């Protein structure tokens, strides 16, 4: 189910984000107002063409790892579904790794009706364990109408559709504190060499340049993947993602060496390696956009969803907080994406109706209006997004079409690419602490990968 993708076109599209300069934009607030419907009626046709059945009295549970603002925004989407169908939907907080969480629920005879699964590899595992139920005809019709082939293929296993990708992410962005940059006389870098020079410039001004959420291992896999994709190229990226080449390959050494150029300079990392390893992702963002022109870090790398955490500060996106594409290590800037797919775990009318709803433009519009969200739904009017930053990112994702590369660790078996304290997450945390041990890091990654891909 791996999709062969092209990086060049997508890289040019995303470069428009930097060229736009991202000025004159509001914050990530939004009304979040959705259309209401008569939940007590039978199937209801809305202007967007989504037809939902009467589900009065039906109880539906949805499990997801989202917390805080993400959970709150998703619940708004579920509330509108309740209004339209008459069903009662309960949000079930899940933990990573979600496959383990779901396994416990299923073993106890209480699986949720639907799970939001953030890894391609986890969807495959759920299908292989026969937990996942195929997408019904109504949801498939919405997918065919609203989604490009790549997003359908990512939710399919051996030709059968199981997942509905509801939330996407552009994971190739560097967000920065404009006041810190202005005081340092720094400008947006386009290459990795320029990025490192910019970091040194900011450091010389008295502000630590880079904030890293190393307590969450997934952020470190994203650092590696962006460097690897740009430096090694898309073909190697696909081969490593499928473990067709080993992690002891020279291309991995090159990427780790590049990353060590940053991680190996504690003065460039907020709190040094030890501080970064104690900093969770949300804090890595908020500490970049608090403290005025003296933040703990001037830049933070991560996806479009950083906007959610910036909204928890007084910083305004487009003025206090701006963004540029991940700098090119090789010939092109990388474009890595991720996403969360809805998968039905019960053969029920309610579960399938919810998948249909999540594949619709109406559902995507509700969260889009809140900000901190990008939909892979190509039929969604980008005017729904609350500011030009979000609109530009969304347009770029849709314009890239099938020319998108999915997060490598999310394609891997979850035991290797998606488990806290194990596999790639743990090894890259160890690498952050000791970036000189490149050979040892490669050997450990390969050992863990070989076990995971065989299991």
N, C-alpha and C positions, 0 to 999 in steps of 0.2 A: 504494500500500500504506500510505499515511498513514492513521492511525486518528484519527477525530474523538473527542476526549476531553473530559470535564468536570472542571474543577479544584475546584469548590466542595466536593463531597462528599469528595474525597480530602484536601483541605486540612483539613477538620474531623476526619477520621480520624487524620491524622498529628499534629494538635494534641494528641491524647491522649498522645503521647510526652512532651511537655513537662509536661502535667498530672500524669502519673504520678510525676514527680519522680525517677524512676529510682534509688530507694534500695534498699539491701539486696541488691544484685546481686553475683554473683561475678565472677571474671575470665573471660577468653575461653577458658579451658582446657576440655577435654572428653575423654572416653575415646576417641571415634572408633571404638568397636567396632561392626563391622558383622556381619551374619549370614554365616556361611560355607556354601558349598554344594559339592556334588560336581562339580567341573569336568569330570570324565571321563565323566559321565553324558550322556545325550541331553538334549533340552529339559527344563528344570527349572522347575516352577511354584513360586513362593514365596508366602508369605502375602499379599504386596502385589499379587499377580496378574501379576508380570512373568515372562514365559517367555523363556529365553535358550537358544540352540542350543549343541550340542557343537562346540567350535572347537579341539580338541586339535591342537597343532602350528602353528596359524595365528599369524602375526605381524602386529600392528597398530601403526601409528604415529599419534600424536596431537600436533599442533602447537598451542602456545598461547604467549601473551606473558607468562603468569604466571611470577613468580620468587619466591624466598624462601618464606615461610609459605604463600602461595597455591598455589605449585607443589607443595609438600609435601602439603598437604591434598588437592589434586586427585589426586595420585599414590595416596593412600589409597583414593580412589574407584575408580581404575583397578585397583589390586591386588585389590579385592573382585571386580571383573569377571573378572579372571584366574582367581580361585578358582572362580568359578561356571561358567566356560566352558572352561577349559584353554588359553585363548589366552595369548600373550605380548604385552604392550602396552609400547611404548616412548614416553616423553615426549620431544618434540622442541622445544627452546627456540626460540621465534620472536621476531622483532623487529618493531616498528612502523616503517612501516605494514605491516600483515600481508598486504595484497593484493600489495604488491611482493615480500615474502618468499615468498609462495606462488607468485607468478609465476616467480621464479627457480627454485624447486624443480620446478615443472611443466615449465619450459623444459629443465631438466636431466634430465627423465624420472624424477624421484624425488619425486613429491608425497606428502605424508602421507595416510594413509587418511582421517583426520578432522582438521578444524581448528576451534579454538574462536575464533570471530570476534566481536570486541567492538563492531562498528558495523553498524547496519542498512544503511547505504549500501554497506558492504563485502560484505554478503551479496548485495545486488542486483548488484554488480559481478561477483562470483563466478558468479552465475547467468547473467548476460549473456555472460560469457566462456565459458560452458558448462563451467566447472570443477566447479561444484556438482552433486551428484546428488540427485534428489528423495528425500524421506523415504519409507521403505518402509511397508508396511501395519502391521507390528507396532509400529513407533515411532509411527505416526500414531494407532493405537489408544490408546497410552499418553498421547499429547497430548490426545486427545479426552476421556479420562477424568480427567486430572489438571490440565489447564491451561484458564484462561479464554480467551475468544476473542482478546483483545488480544495475548496472548503468542504465540498461534498466528499471528495476522496479521503480527506483527512479523518472523516467520521465513519468511514466504511472499513470493513474487515472482510477480506476474501470476496469482494464484490457485493456484500450485503451492507446496507446502510443501517448504522446503529446510533450515530451521533448527530446532533444538531448544534453546530457551532453558533453560540449566541454572543459571546464576547471575544473580541480579538485584541491583539496588542502589537504595537510597533515597539520592539525591544532594542532599537538601535539609536538611542537619543542620549545626549548629554545636556542636562539642565544646569543653568548657572545663575548665580546671584549677580545681578547687573551692577549693583553698587560696588561690590568687591572687584569686579572686572574693571569698572571705570576708575576706581582708585588706583588700581595696579597698572592702568594703561594697557590692559590686555584686550585682545580681539578674538573672535571665534576662529579656532583652528580648523583646517580642512584635512590635514594629514596627521598621522601619529607623531611624526617628528615635531610638527608644529604644536601638537597637543602637549607633548612633554615640555617644549619650550615655554608654552603658556603657563603650565603648572609651575615652572621655575620662576616665571615672572610674578605670578600671584604670590608665591611663597616669599619672594624677596620683599613684597609689600607688607609682610607681616601677617598674612592670612594663609592658613593651611589650604592647599588647593583642592584636594579631592576627598569627598566623604564616601566611605564604603560601608555598606550594610553587611559585613562579613558574618554576623551571627546567623544570617539566613543563607545557607549554602547555595541556594538557587541563583542569588545575585552573582556569585563568583562563576557559576557555569555560564551565565550570560556574558560576563567579561571575556571569558575564554572563547566562546562561540563567535562573538563579533570579530575578535582579532583573528581567529582561525579562518573564518569565512572570507575576510578581506585579504588575508595573507596567503592562504593555501588555495583559495578559489572554490567555486561551487561543486566541481566534480569530487574533489577530495573531501569536501564537507559531507556530501551524500555518502561517500564510501565510509567515512568514519562514523556517521550516524547509524549506518547499517552494520557496523563492525566488520566491514569487508577489508579494511586495513586496520592494523593494530595501533593501540595508543603509544606504542614504542616507535611508531613511524617518525622519520625525521621532520615531517611537517608539524607534528605535535610538539616536538622539541623547539622548533622555530617559534611557534605561537607562545609557548610557555616562557621562552627566553624574552620575547617582546613584553609579555605581561610582567615578567620579573623586573624589567626596567622601571616599572612603576611601583610594584609591590616591594621591591628591594630598596626603596628610598623612604624610610619611615617619616621623614620630614614632609613628604608630599601627601601623606595619608592622615586624615583627622584621627588623633589619638594613637597613631602608629598602628602596627599590626595588632597588638593586644587590644587597643581601643576599638579598632574596626571589628574584631571578632566578638566584641561585646555589644556591638551596635546592630540592632535589628533594622530591617529595611525602612519602616516608617520613620524611625528616628534619624536615619541617614538623610532623609529628605528634609524633615522639619529643622534639623540643625543647620542645614544649608540656607534656609530661608528665614531664620530668626537671628537676632543680633545685629540687624542693620547691615552696615558695611564691615562688620567684624564677626562674621559667622564662624562656626567651628570648621566649616568646609565651604569653599567657593563653588564647587561643582559636584554634581551627583549624577552618576550614570544609571539609567533605567528607562523603562517604557513610558508610553503616553499616560499610563495610570498614575504616574508620579503626581499628576494634577490633583488627584484626590487628596494626597497628603499635603500638597502646597496649600490647598483650601483650608487646612487646619491651622494655618499660620495667617499673619496679616499681609503676607506678600501677595501681589496681584500678578497673575500670569500676563505676560506681554509687556509689563513695565518693570516690576521688581524681579521677575523670574522669566528667563528666556531659554531657548533650546536650540541646539544645533545637531546635525546628524553625527553619528559616531564617526570619528575621523578615519580616513582611509589608511590602512596599514600597507596594503598592496595597491593595485591600480584603481580600485573602486571602494567607496564606502560600503559597508555591509548593510544588509537589510534582513533582520531576523524577526520573525513574528511568533506569537504564541496565541493561546486561546483556551476557552472553556466550552465544553460541549455537553449538552443535555442528553442523557441516556436513560431510557426507560428500563426499570428493573422488575416491573410487574406488567403482566398482560391485562391492562385495564383500560376502559374507555377514558378515564380521567388522565392517566399517564400519557396516552397518545394525544389527547386534546391539548395537554400542556406543551408537548413537543411541537404541535402544530402552531400554537400560540407563540412560542419562542422563535419559531422560524419566520414569523410575520414581521412586516414593517411596523405595525402598531406597537408591538412589544419592544422592538429595538428603539423606537422613538422615545419611549418613556424614560429609559436610562440615558439615552443620548442627551436629552435635555438637561440632565443633572450634571454632565461633564464627567471627566475621568473615565471615559468609556469610548471604545471604537467598535462599531458593528461590522462584521463581514458581509452584512446584508446589502447588496449592491443597489437594491430598489429604495433604500432609505434616503430621503431628501436630506442632504447635508446641512440644510438650513436648520435642522433640528438641534444641531450642536450649538452650545452656548457662546462660543467665541471662535475667532478666526484660527487660533492655534489648533483647536479640536477639529475644525472643518478641514484645515489643510492636511492634518494627519489622516483623517478619514478618506478624503479625496485621493490621497497618495496610495493608501492601502487598496482602495477599490480600483484605481487606475492600474495598479500593478497586476491585477487579475491573477492569473495562474503563475506569475513570475514572483512568487513569494517562497522564502525558505522558512520552514517551521523550526522552532527551538529544538536543538539537537538533543538536549537532555530529556525533553518531553517525548521524544521519539523512542528513547531507550527503555528497556525494561525498568520498571519503577524501582526495583531493588538497587539498580545502578544509578539511574538519573533523577530519581525523585524521592529519596528517603533521607530525612534528617539524620545526621550522625553516621551515615553509611555511604559507600560508593563514591560517586563523583563529588557530591556535596562535601563529604568529610575530607576527602583527599585534597580538594582545592582549598579548604580551610587550613589544612596543614601546610599547603603550599604558600598561602598568604603569610603564615607565620615563619616559614623557612623557604623563601623563593630561590635560594641557591641550589636546593636539592631537586634539580630538574629531572635527572635520570631516575631518582627514587620515586618521584611523583609519577612519571610515565609508567614505571614498572607496577606501581600500586594500582593506577587506573586500568592498566591492561589486565592485571590479575582479577580485579573486581568485575571488569567488563566481560571477560571470558566466562566467568561463572554465571553471570546474569543472563547473557545471551544464550547459554546452553540450557538454562532452567526453563 
